[in-house]
Amino acid sequence: MTGDGMTSVQRLAALAADAGERGLSPELRADAARRVLDALGNSLAATAEPPARAVGDLVAEWGGAGRATAIGTGTRLPEPSAALLNGTLAHSLDFDDTHLPSVLHPSASVVPAALAVAESRGAGGALLLDAVGVGIEITVRLGMAGYDRDLGNSVFFERGLHATAICGAVGAAASAAMLSGLDAAGIADAMGIAASMGSGILEANRTGGTVKRIHCGWAAHAAVTAAGLARTGITGPPTVLEGRFGFLQAFCGDQVDLDALTSGLGEHWELPGIFFKPYPCNHFTHAGIDAARRLRERGLDTAGIESIELGAPTPVLRTIGEPHEDKIRPKSGYHAAFSGPYTVAAALLGGGGLGVFHEDFTDEAAADPARLALAAKVRCVPDARCDEIFPHQFPAVLRVRMRDGTELEARVDDNRGGPGNPLSSEELATKFRLNATRCVTESQADRITDLTYHLAEADDLSDLTSLLA
C-alpha cells in the first residue's frame, strides 16, 4: 500500500484514468507523437523480415473480424492479431527507443497495442497520444522498480529476463484499457491481468534464434487481450505488483525498488528522456559505432590496422562480446546487430544511413570477408570509466593499434540520440524517411510524418492507417 491507502497498480491506474479525462500536456503529447512516428518507421522498415512474414501467416490462419490495420500488408485483423504482428514489426530490427538505466524499449509494445485498440474503437488522435504517453511511462517505471542501483544493472537482465516485453505487456495494457473506455478500476484490472501474461527470456541474444523479435508483439497481444478481458469482467489482484506472489517478487525477488513505481507520479515524467536509436542494432553497440565513426572522420586507414580494443561496461560484454567466436563471425545479419566487433568493423568501413543502417545487417553483409577480417581484429574488454557511467549511458572507448606502432583512441561517454547528445529534428526525420521508404513512397512517408505530428488534432485515425496499409 502507498501512503494514500492505494496499491501501486491503483496509483498507476489513477494516473492513466486522469490522463484519459484531462489529457496530457502539449509537450508530452508532442513527445508521444515522436515515439509513434519512430515506431511506425521501424515497423514499415521490417515488413519484409522473415519473423514478420511468419507472424503474418499465423494471424491470417487465425482469421477473425478485421478491425485494425496490419502495417504494410493492406489487410485488417482482430485487435490482438494486429497488435501481435505490428509489435513484431516494431521490434524486429532493434531500432526502437531505449530508456536508461532500465534498458527498456517501451514504444515497441505500447504503440502497436494502443494503435490497434484506438483504430478499432474509433478513438481520436489526442487520446491515442495520451494512452501512448501513459503506457510508456508505466512500462519504464516498472523497469526501474527492477533496477538495482548497487548492482548497476537491471535485475530482470541479470536473470536473463527480457524486461522490455515483461514490463511492456503491463504498460501497454494500461494504454489499451484507456482506449477501451475503462475507468481507473478497469485499467487496474487490465494491468493485473497482463501481469500474468508478460514473458520473455534473452538466451537468443547469446546463442541464436529469432524468437526475441516477437517479444514486443506478444506483449502488445497480451495487452490488448488483457484490456478486453477486463472490459468483459475478468479482474486482477489489487496487489499484483508488490504482493508476496506479485509481479516484482516473482521476477526480481527482494531486489526491488518500490518507490520507483510511484515517486513523483504525474509530476516527473521519464517519457521525454527516452533515447532514440540512430542505428538499427543493439543499443550496447552504439557508442562503439560512434567511436569508430570519429576515427574514420580523422582519416583512419583500415588497411593499416593491426589490432582493435573495444572497451565497454562490464555487464554489456555478455551481449556484445560473448561468445567471442560468435561475435567475430555472426551467424546472420540479425546476430551481427548484437556484435561489438562486427558493428565496429562496419562503421570503420563506412556504413549507411546515419552511420550504419539496415543494409549493414543483411546476411550477406554479415558474411562479407572484409568486415569479418576487421571484426576478427577486435577484442572486447571491460573499461573502468565505462563501468562508472553505465547504465545511465552505454559508453565505449575504441583503441586502435596500427602496424607502424601508432595508437589511436576515441571515447564516447554520451550516447547519440539521448538528452546529452540528441538527434536533431532533421536527423529523426531522416531516420523515419529511410525506414519508411523501404515500404512506401517518399510522398507517403512525408504525409505519414505530417499526420503523426498532428495527431492531437485528428478526430480519428483513418487517414493515417490507410497510408500504413
C-alpha positions as CSV (number, residue, x, y, z in Angstrom):
1,M,0.0,0.0,0.0
2,T,1.1,3.6,-0.7
3,G,0.6,6.4,1.8
4,D,-2.8,7.2,0.4
5,G,-4.1,3.7,1.0
6,M,-3.9,2.7,-2.6
7,T,-1.8,-0.1,-4.0
8,S,0.8,0.6,-6.7
9,V,-1.3,-0.6,-9.6
10,Q,-4.2,1.5,-8.3
11,R,-2.0,4.6,-8.3
12,L,-0.7,3.9,-11.8
13,A,-4.3,3.3,-13.0
14,A,-5.4,6.5,-11.4
15,L,-2.7,8.3,-13.4
16,A,-4.0,6.7,-16.6
17,A,-7.6,7.5,-15.9
18,D,-6.8,11.1,-15.1
19,A,-4.8,11.4,-18.4
20,G,-7.7,9.9,-20.3
21,E,-10.0,12.5,-18.8
22,R,-7.9,15.6,-18.7
23,G,-5.3,14.9,-21.4
24,L,-1.5,15.2,-21.2
25,S,0.3,18.5,-21.6
26,P,1.1,19.7,-25.2
27,E,4.8,18.9,-24.6
28,L,4.1,15.3,-23.5
29,R,1.7,14.8,-26.4
30,A,4.4,16.1,-28.8
31,D,6.9,13.7,-27.4
32,A,4.4,10.8,-27.6
33,A,3.9,11.7,-31.3
34,R,7.6,11.4,-31.9
35,R,7.5,8.0,-30.3
36,V,4.6,6.9,-32.5
37,L,6.4,8.2,-35.7
38,D,9.6,6.3,-34.7
39,A,7.8,3.1,-34.0
40,L,5.9,3.4,-37.3
41,G,9.1,3.9,-39.3
42,N,10.7,0.9,-37.6
43,S,7.6,-1.2,-38.4
44,L,7.4,-0.2,-42.1
45,A,11.1,-1.0,-42.5
46,A,10.6,-4.5,-41.1
47,T,7.6,-5.7,-43.2
48,A,9.8,-7.9,-45.4
49,E,11.6,-9.6,-42.5
50,P,11.1,-13.3,-42.0
51,P,9.6,-13.0,-38.5
52,A,7.0,-10.6,-39.8
53,R,6.1,-12.9,-42.6
54,A,5.9,-15.9,-40.2
55,V,3.6,-14.0,-37.8
56,G,1.6,-12.6,-40.7
57,D,1.0,-16.2,-41.9
58,L,-0.1,-17.3,-38.5
59,V,-2.6,-14.5,-37.8
60,A,-4.0,-15.0,-41.3
61,E,-4.7,-18.6,-40.3
62,W,-6.4,-17.5,-37.1
63,G,-8.8,-15.2,-39.1
64,G,-11.4,-13.2,-37.3
65,A,-13.2,-9.9,-37.8
66,G,-10.8,-7.3,-39.2
67,R,-10.9,-4.1,-37.1
68,A,-7.3,-3.0,-37.0
69,T,-4.7,-2.4,-39.7
70,A,-1.8,-4.7,-40.2
71,I,1.1,-2.4,-41.1
72,G,2.4,-2.7,-44.6
73,T,0.0,-5.5,-45.7
74,G,-3.2,-3.8,-46.7
75,T,-5.2,-6.2,-44.5
76,R,-7.2,-5.7,-41.3
77,L,-7.1,-8.1,-38.4
78,P,-8.7,-8.5,-35.0
79,E,-7.1,-6.2,-32.4
80,P,-4.9,-8.8,-30.7
81,S,-3.7,-10.2,-34.0
82,A,-2.8,-6.7,-35.3
83,A,-1.0,-6.0,-32.1
84,L,1.0,-9.2,-32.4
85,L,2.0,-8.5,-35.9
86,N,2.7,-4.8,-35.5
87,G,4.6,-5.3,-32.3
88,T,6.8,-7.9,-34.0
89,L,7.5,-5.4,-36.8
90,A,8.3,-2.6,-34.3
91,H,11.0,-4.7,-32.5
92,S,12.3,-6.8,-35.3
93,L,15.1,-4.6,-36.4
94,D,16.2,-3.5,-32.9
95,F,15.8,0.1,-33.9
96,D,13.3,1.0,-31.2
97,D,13.8,3.7,-28.5
98,T,15.5,2.9,-25.2
99,H,15.0,4.1,-21.6
100,L,18.1,4.2,-19.3
101,P,19.0,2.9,-16.9
102,S,16.2,0.4,-17.1
103,V,17.4,-0.7,-20.6
104,L,13.8,-1.0,-21.8
105,H,12.4,-0.4,-25.3
106,P,9.0,0.8,-24.3
107,S,7.4,2.1,-27.5
108,A,7.6,-1.2,-29.4
109,S,5.0,-2.8,-27.2
110,V,2.9,0.2,-26.3
111,V,2.4,1.9,-29.7
112,P,1.2,-1.3,-31.5
113,A,-1.3,-2.2,-28.7
114,A,-2.6,1.4,-28.5
115,L,-2.9,1.8,-32.2
116,A,-4.8,-1.4,-32.7
117,V,-7.4,-0.5,-30.0
118,A,-7.6,3.1,-31.0
119,E,-8.4,2.3,-34.6
120,S,-10.9,-0.5,-33.7
121,R,-12.7,1.8,-31.2
122,G,-12.7,4.9,-33.4
123,A,-10.6,6.9,-30.9
124,G,-9.2,10.3,-31.7
125,G,-5.6,11.1,-32.1
126,A,-5.3,13.1,-28.8
127,L,-6.5,10.1,-26.7
128,L,-4.1,7.8,-28.6
129,L,-1.1,10.1,-27.7
130,D,-2.3,10.3,-24.1
131,A,-2.5,6.5,-23.9
132,V,0.9,6.0,-25.5
133,G,2.5,8.5,-23.1
134,V,1.0,6.9,-20.1
135,G,1.7,3.3,-21.3
136,I,5.4,4.2,-21.9
137,E,5.7,5.9,-18.5
138,I,4.3,2.8,-16.7
139,T,6.5,0.5,-18.6
140,V,9.7,2.2,-17.7
141,R,8.7,2.8,-14.1
142,L,8.2,-1.0,-13.8
143,G,11.6,-1.5,-15.3
144,M,13.1,0.9,-12.8
145,A,11.5,-0.9,-10.0
146,G,13.6,-3.9,-11.0
147,Y,16.8,-1.8,-11.4
148,D,19.4,-2.5,-8.7
149,R,21.5,0.6,-8.0
150,D,24.2,-1.3,-6.1
151,L,24.4,-3.8,-8.9
152,G,24.3,-1.1,-11.5
153,N,22.1,-3.2,-13.7
154,S,18.6,-4.4,-14.3
155,V,17.7,-7.4,-12.1
156,F,15.5,-8.6,-15.0
157,F,18.5,-8.6,-17.3
158,E,20.8,-10.3,-14.7
159,R,18.3,-13.1,-14.5
160,G,18.1,-13.5,-18.3
161,L,14.6,-11.9,-18.5
162,H,13.5,-9.5,-21.2
163,A,12.1,-6.6,-19.2
164,T,11.1,-4.9,-22.4
165,A,8.4,-7.5,-23.1
166,I,7.6,-8.3,-19.5
167,C,7.0,-4.7,-18.3
168,G,5.8,-3.7,-21.8
169,A,2.8,-6.0,-21.5
170,V,1.6,-4.3,-18.3
171,G,2.2,-0.7,-19.6
172,A,0.6,-1.4,-22.9
173,A,-2.4,-2.9,-21.1
174,A,-2.9,0.4,-19.4
175,S,-2.9,2.1,-22.8
176,A,-5.3,-0.4,-24.3
177,A,-7.6,-0.1,-21.3
178,M,-7.6,3.7,-21.6
179,L,-8.6,3.5,-25.2
180,S,-11.3,0.9,-24.4
181,G,-13.0,3.5,-22.2
182,L,-12.3,1.7,-18.9
183,D,-12.3,3.6,-15.6
184,A,-9.4,3.5,-13.1
185,A,-10.6,0.2,-11.6
186,G,-10.9,-1.3,-15.1
187,I,-7.4,-0.1,-16.0
188,A,-6.0,-1.6,-12.9
189,D,-7.7,-4.9,-13.7
190,A,-6.3,-4.9,-17.2
191,M,-2.8,-4.3,-15.8
192,G,-3.3,-7.0,-13.2
193,I,-4.4,-9.5,-15.9
194,A,-1.5,-8.6,-18.2
195,A,1.0,-9.2,-15.4
196,S,0.2,-12.9,-15.7
197,M,0.9,-12.7,-19.5
198,G,4.2,-10.9,-19.8
199,S,7.1,-13.1,-20.7
200,G,10.5,-13.2,-22.5
201,I,14.0,-14.7,-22.0
202,L,17.1,-13.4,-23.6
203,E,19.1,-16.6,-24.4
204,A,18.5,-15.9,-28.1
205,N,20.9,-12.9,-27.9
206,R,23.7,-15.3,-26.9
207,T,23.3,-18.4,-29.0
208,G,20.8,-17.7,-31.7
209,G,17.1,-18.0,-32.6
210,T,14.6,-15.4,-33.9
211,V,12.1,-15.6,-31.0
212,K,13.2,-12.3,-29.4
213,R,11.9,-10.5,-32.4
214,I,8.3,-11.4,-31.4
215,H,8.7,-10.5,-27.8
216,C,7.1,-7.0,-28.2
217,G,4.4,-8.4,-30.5
218,W,3.5,-10.9,-27.8
219,A,3.5,-8.1,-25.2
220,A,1.2,-6.0,-27.3
221,H,-1.0,-9.0,-28.0
222,A,-1.2,-9.7,-24.2
223,A,-2.0,-6.1,-23.5
224,V,-4.9,-5.9,-25.9
225,T,-6.2,-9.3,-24.7
226,A,-5.9,-8.2,-21.1
227,A,-7.8,-5.0,-21.7
228,G,-10.6,-6.9,-23.5
229,L,-10.8,-9.4,-20.6
230,A,-11.1,-6.5,-18.1
231,R,-13.8,-4.9,-20.2
232,T,-15.8,-8.2,-20.2
233,G,-15.5,-8.8,-16.4
234,I,-12.2,-10.5,-15.6
235,T,-10.4,-8.9,-12.7
236,G,-6.8,-8.7,-11.5
237,P,-5.4,-8.7,-7.9
238,P,-5.0,-5.2,-6.4
239,T,-1.5,-6.1,-5.0
240,V,-0.4,-7.6,-8.4
241,L,2.8,-5.5,-8.4
242,E,4.1,-5.5,-4.8
243,G,2.4,-8.6,-3.4
244,R,4.1,-11.7,-1.9
245,F,3.3,-13.6,-5.1
246,G,3.2,-10.4,-7.3
247,F,4.9,-9.3,-10.4
248,L,8.0,-7.8,-8.9
249,Q,8.7,-10.6,-6.3
250,A,8.2,-13.2,-9.0
251,F,10.6,-11.6,-11.5
252,C,13.1,-9.8,-9.2
253,G,12.8,-11.3,-5.8
254,D,13.9,-8.9,-3.0
255,Q,15.9,-6.7,-5.3
256,V,13.1,-4.3,-5.9
257,D,12.7,-0.5,-5.6
258,L,9.0,0.1,-5.0
259,D,9.5,3.8,-4.8
260,A,10.4,3.9,-8.4
261,L,6.9,2.9,-9.3
262,T,5.0,5.9,-7.9
263,S,7.5,8.5,-6.7
264,G,6.7,11.8,-8.4
265,L,4.0,10.1,-10.4
266,G,2.2,12.7,-12.6
267,E,4.8,15.4,-11.8
268,H,8.1,13.9,-13.1
269,W,7.9,12.1,-16.4
270,E,10.5,9.7,-17.8
271,L,9.0,9.9,-21.2
272,P,11.0,12.9,-22.7
273,G,14.3,11.5,-21.6
274,I,14.0,8.2,-23.5
275,F,16.7,7.7,-26.2
276,F,16.0,7.4,-29.9
277,K,18.3,4.9,-31.7
278,P,20.3,6.2,-34.6
279,Y,21.4,2.7,-35.6
280,P,19.3,-0.5,-36.2
281,C,21.3,-2.7,-33.8
282,N,21.6,-3.4,-30.1
283,H,22.0,-0.2,-28.1
284,F,25.1,-1.5,-26.3
285,T,26.9,-1.3,-29.6
286,H,26.1,2.3,-30.4
287,A,28.9,4.1,-28.6
288,G,31.4,1.8,-30.3
289,I,29.9,2.7,-33.6
290,D,30.3,6.4,-32.9
291,A,33.9,5.9,-31.7
292,A,34.6,4.2,-35.0
293,R,32.9,7.0,-36.9
294,R,35.1,9.5,-35.2
295,L,38.3,7.6,-36.1
296,R,37.1,7.3,-39.6
297,E,36.4,11.0,-39.8
298,R,40.0,11.6,-38.7
299,G,41.2,9.7,-41.8
300,L,41.9,6.3,-40.3
301,D,43.2,3.8,-42.9
302,T,41.7,0.4,-42.1
303,A,44.3,-1.3,-44.2
304,G,46.9,-0.4,-41.7
305,I,45.2,-1.7,-38.6
306,E,46.9,-4.4,-36.5
307,S,44.5,-4.7,-33.6
308,I,41.5,-3.1,-32.1
309,E,40.3,-2.9,-28.5
310,L,36.7,-2.1,-27.7
311,G,36.3,-1.1,-24.1
312,A,32.8,-1.2,-22.7
313,P,30.9,-1.5,-19.4
314,T,31.5,-5.0,-17.9
315,P,27.8,-6.1,-17.9
316,V,27.3,-5.4,-21.6
317,L,30.1,-7.7,-22.7
318,R,27.9,-10.7,-22.3
319,T,25.7,-9.3,-25.0
320,I,28.1,-7.7,-27.5
321,G,31.3,-9.7,-26.9
322,E,30.4,-13.3,-25.9
323,P,30.8,-15.9,-27.1
324,H,33.8,-14.4,-28.8
325,E,33.8,-16.7,-31.8
326,D,30.1,-16.0,-32.5
327,K,30.7,-12.2,-32.2
328,I,33.6,-12.1,-34.7
329,R,31.7,-14.3,-37.1
330,P,28.0,-13.6,-36.6
331,K,25.6,-16.4,-37.7
332,S,23.4,-14.0,-39.6
333,G,22.7,-10.3,-40.2
334,Y,20.4,-10.3,-37.1
335,H,23.1,-11.7,-34.9
336,A,25.5,-9.1,-36.3
337,A,23.4,-6.4,-34.7
338,F,24.4,-7.8,-31.3
339,S,28.1,-8.0,-32.1
340,G,30.5,-5.3,-30.9
341,P,33.3,-6.5,-33.2
342,Y,31.1,-6.6,-36.3
343,T,29.4,-3.2,-35.7
344,V,32.8,-1.5,-35.1
345,A,34.1,-3.1,-38.3
346,A,31.0,-1.9,-40.3
347,A,31.3,1.6,-39.0
348,L,35.1,1.8,-39.7
349,L,34.5,0.7,-43.3
350,G,31.6,3.1,-43.8
351,G,28.0,2.1,-43.2
352,G,24.7,3.5,-44.4
353,G,22.1,5.9,-43.0
354,L,23.2,7.9,-40.0
355,G,26.3,5.7,-39.6
356,V,25.2,2.1,-40.1
357,F,21.9,1.1,-41.4
358,H,19.8,-1.9,-42.5
359,E,21.9,-2.8,-45.4
360,D,24.8,-3.4,-42.9
361,F,22.8,-6.1,-41.2
362,T,21.8,-8.4,-44.0
363,D,23.0,-12.0,-44.0
364,E,25.2,-11.1,-47.0
365,A,26.8,-8.1,-45.2
366,A,27.4,-10.2,-42.1
367,A,29.3,-12.7,-44.3
368,D,31.4,-10.0,-46.1
369,P,35.1,-11.1,-45.9
370,A,36.4,-7.5,-45.4
371,R,34.1,-6.9,-42.5
372,L,34.8,-10.3,-40.9
373,A,38.6,-9.8,-41.3
374,L,38.4,-6.5,-39.5
375,A,36.0,-7.8,-36.9
376,A,38.4,-10.6,-36.1
377,K,40.9,-7.9,-35.0
378,V,38.5,-6.6,-32.3
379,R,38.9,-7.6,-28.7
380,C,36.1,-6.6,-26.3
381,V,37.3,-5.7,-22.8
382,P,35.9,-4.1,-19.7
383,D,36.7,-0.4,-19.2
384,A,36.7,1.2,-15.7
385,R,35.4,4.6,-16.9
386,C,32.6,3.0,-18.8
387,D,31.7,1.0,-15.7
388,E,31.3,4.2,-13.7
389,I,28.9,5.7,-16.3
390,F,26.8,2.6,-17.1
391,P,23.8,2.2,-17.2
392,H,22.9,5.8,-17.3
393,Q,24.7,5.8,-20.7
394,F,26.1,2.9,-22.7
395,P,29.6,4.3,-23.3
396,A,32.6,2.9,-25.1
397,V,36.2,3.5,-25.9
398,L,37.9,2.3,-29.1
399,R,41.7,1.9,-29.1
400,V,43.3,1.1,-32.5
401,R,46.9,0.0,-32.9
402,M,48.4,0.4,-36.4
403,R,51.1,-1.7,-37.9
404,D,53.5,1.2,-37.8
405,G,53.1,1.3,-34.0
406,T,50.7,4.3,-34.0
407,E,47.9,4.2,-31.4
408,L,44.6,6.0,-31.8
409,E,41.8,6.4,-29.4
410,A,38.2,7.6,-29.4
411,R,36.0,7.7,-26.3
412,V,32.2,8.2,-26.3
413,D,30.5,8.9,-23.0
414,D,27.1,10.2,-24.1
415,N,25.0,8.0,-26.4
416,R,23.8,9.7,-29.6
417,G,20.1,10.1,-29.6
418,G,19.8,10.8,-25.8
419,P,19.3,14.1,-23.9
420,G,23.1,14.7,-23.8
421,N,23.6,14.1,-27.5
422,P,20.2,14.3,-29.1
423,L,19.2,13.6,-32.7
424,S,18.2,16.8,-34.4
425,S,14.7,17.1,-35.9
426,E,16.2,16.7,-39.3
427,E,18.1,13.5,-38.2
428,L,15.0,12.0,-36.7
429,A,13.0,12.8,-39.9
430,T,15.8,11.3,-42.0
431,K,15.7,8.1,-39.9
432,F,11.9,7.8,-40.4
433,R,12.1,8.5,-44.1
434,L,14.9,6.0,-44.7
435,N,12.9,3.4,-42.7
436,A,9.5,4.1,-44.3
437,T,10.6,4.2,-47.9
438,R,11.6,0.6,-47.7
439,C,7.8,0.1,-47.9
440,V,6.1,3.3,-49.1
441,T,6.9,6.2,-51.4
442,E,8.7,9.3,-50.3
443,S,5.4,11.3,-50.6
444,Q,3.6,8.8,-48.5
445,A,6.4,8.9,-45.9
446,D,6.1,12.7,-45.7
447,R,2.3,12.5,-45.4
448,I,2.6,10.0,-42.5
449,T,5.1,12.3,-40.8
450,D,2.7,15.2,-41.1
451,L,-0.3,13.2,-39.9
452,T,1.6,11.8,-36.9
453,Y,2.9,15.1,-35.8
454,H,-0.7,16.5,-35.9
455,L,-2.4,13.5,-34.2
456,A,-3.5,15.7,-31.3
457,E,-5.9,17.4,-33.8
458,A,-7.2,14.3,-35.5
459,D,-10.8,13.2,-34.9
460,D,-9.9,9.6,-36.0
461,L,-7.0,7.6,-37.4
462,S,-8.4,6.7,-40.7
463,D,-6.2,8.9,-42.8
464,L,-3.1,7.6,-41.0
465,T,-4.0,3.9,-41.0
466,S,-4.9,4.0,-44.7
467,L,-1.3,5.1,-45.5
468,L,0.1,2.5,-43.2
469,A,-1.7,-0.3,-45.0
